[in-house]
Amino acid sequence: MAEVKVQQIAQQALAGIPGLLGSVIIGGYDPADGSLRVVNLSALVEPLVLAEKAHSLDKLDARNAQKTVTIPSGSALATQLEATLEIPAGEVWFINRVTLATPLEVEGNFRISRFGVEADGKDKRYLAANQAVNTTTDHDLGAVGELGAELRLAGGDKVTVVGRAAAAATADRVVTLTAFGRKGKRLV
C-alpha cells in the first residue's frame, strides 16, 4: 500500500514540471502545494557579468588590442582590405574607447561581429559612413551618440578594421584600430 502511495506522489510531481526551454532550471520543491519552483537563468547571469567587470586581469591598449591593415602602394581607387582582431577563448573584453587612425588617401571603418551582418553577409560596420582620410578619431563608446556603455566582447568575437582607398595609393598606407579598456576571465 505504501509503495502505491509513493508511486502516486511521484506521478503528481512529474505532472507539475513545466516545459523547460533552456531559460529556466528547477529551483526546488514546495511541499505546501506539491509544486516545483523554477529559477530564471537570466537572474543568475547578471551577477556573473558584474563579477567579470569588477575583476580585471589586464589593460587593453596598443600592446594587445591593436590591429592594422595596409593598403599597398599602387592600389586602385576603392581597393578595400580588412584585418581581424579576435578575442581569445576564455577571455572577455570590456572596451570603453576605440581609436581609428586613417592616413592620407585611405578611409577607414571597423566591424563588430556582435552587431549582426549587412546585406553582403559581412559583419555590420560600426560607423555609418567611413572615417575621412588623414583623421584620427577616438570613439568613446560610453558617450551619448555612441553605445552609451562599454562594449562587452567574449572569446571568439571579432573586431575587424577596414581600409578603403579614397584615391590611388602613392605609398603603403596603414589604417590602425586600437581598443582601450580591460580584459577579464569569462564567467558567462
Secondary structure as GFF3:
##gff-version 3
##sequence-region A 1 188
A	DSSP	alpha_helix	2	15	.	.	.	ID=ss1
A	DSSP	beta_strand	24	30	.	.	.	ID=ss2
A	DSSP	beta_strand	35	40	.	.	.	ID=ss3
A	DSSP	alpha_helix	42	54	.	.	.	ID=ss4
A	DSSP	beta_strand	58	60	.	.	.	ID=ss5
A	DSSP	beta_strand	66	71	.	.	.	ID=ss6
A	DSSP	beta_strand	80	86	.	.	.	ID=ss7
A	DSSP	beta_strand	91	102	.	.	.	ID=ss8
A	DSSP	beta_strand	106	112	.	.	.	ID=ss9
A	DSSP	three_ten_helix	113	115	.	.	.	ID=ss10
A	DSSP	beta_strand	135	140	.	.	.	ID=ss11
A	DSSP	beta_strand	151	154	.	.	.	ID=ss12
A	DSSP	beta_strand	158	165	.	.	.	ID=ss13
A	DSSP	beta_strand	173	185	.	.	.	ID=ss14
###
